[in-house]
Amino acid sequence: MSNNLVGGVHQYRGDLERAGRRFDAAVETLQRLVDIDPANTGWRYNLAVNLRRVGMVRLARGDARGALAALERDTLLMSDLVALDANSHKWRLALARSQCDTARARLAAGDAARAQHGITLAMVTIDEFLAQGPDDRKTIRFGGECLVVSGEVWDRLGAGTDARRAWERAVTLLDPASSGGDRTVLDALARALLHLGRDDRARPIVDSLREAGYRDPSFEAFCRSRGL
């Protein structure tokens, strides 16, 4: 759909206002389609994905409450899909990502305990899938993101050793996949390295993303907070 494609371009360039409008429009359209045909799992999946996008844009704009509202709907929809078919790799991985992003929003809202619960659920699925297919790029990409968030949750809870362990594992998982230029992989890898104080390794990654036009506001804010 054009709204989510164009919204993704705006988000990549750091234009959250336009990205948000596009994702909101996609959600409205998909909600109407789901209302017409509630049994259509394709529409329900796409609605959940776009709710996640709405939530992440709101989170990047500092609206943790609004982000949670969207991300909780996303997680509920994904949970319902997984209940229909617990063997669907696609749906289970999407649910894990939803749980991870909801944990991000909870952490931003100051609720580290509930964030820990959500990220723990996400990591159960990620660990299972990595054991089954350690070379699956999508699992590696999402797994790296979840590990970065897991470290941030542990850090907020005062468990520094557990936080560093999560970030170290993120680097180990993402580093071999970073040569492909996937911005999600590079974003998460740079964050993990910066959390670990490895600025010398993170700087070339940050520079390469900026040179490619990547301007995700949450990434930029995090890098600036670390002096990059």
Secondary structure as GFF3:
##gff-version 3
##sequence-region A 1 228
A	DSSP	alpha_helix	2	13	.	.	.	ID=ss1
A	DSSP	alpha_helix	16	36	.	.	.	ID=ss2
A	DSSP	alpha_helix	41	60	.	.	.	ID=ss3
A	DSSP	alpha_helix	64	84	.	.	.	ID=ss4
A	DSSP	alpha_helix	89	108	.	.	.	ID=ss5
A	DSSP	alpha_helix	112	132	.	.	.	ID=ss6
A	DSSP	alpha_helix	137	156	.	.	.	ID=ss7
A	DSSP	alpha_helix	160	174	.	.	.	ID=ss8
A	DSSP	three_ten_helix	175	180	.	.	.	ID=ss9
A	DSSP	alpha_helix	183	195	.	.	.	ID=ss10
A	DSSP	alpha_helix	199	211	.	.	.	ID=ss11
A	DSSP	alpha_helix	217	225	.	.	.	ID=ss12
###
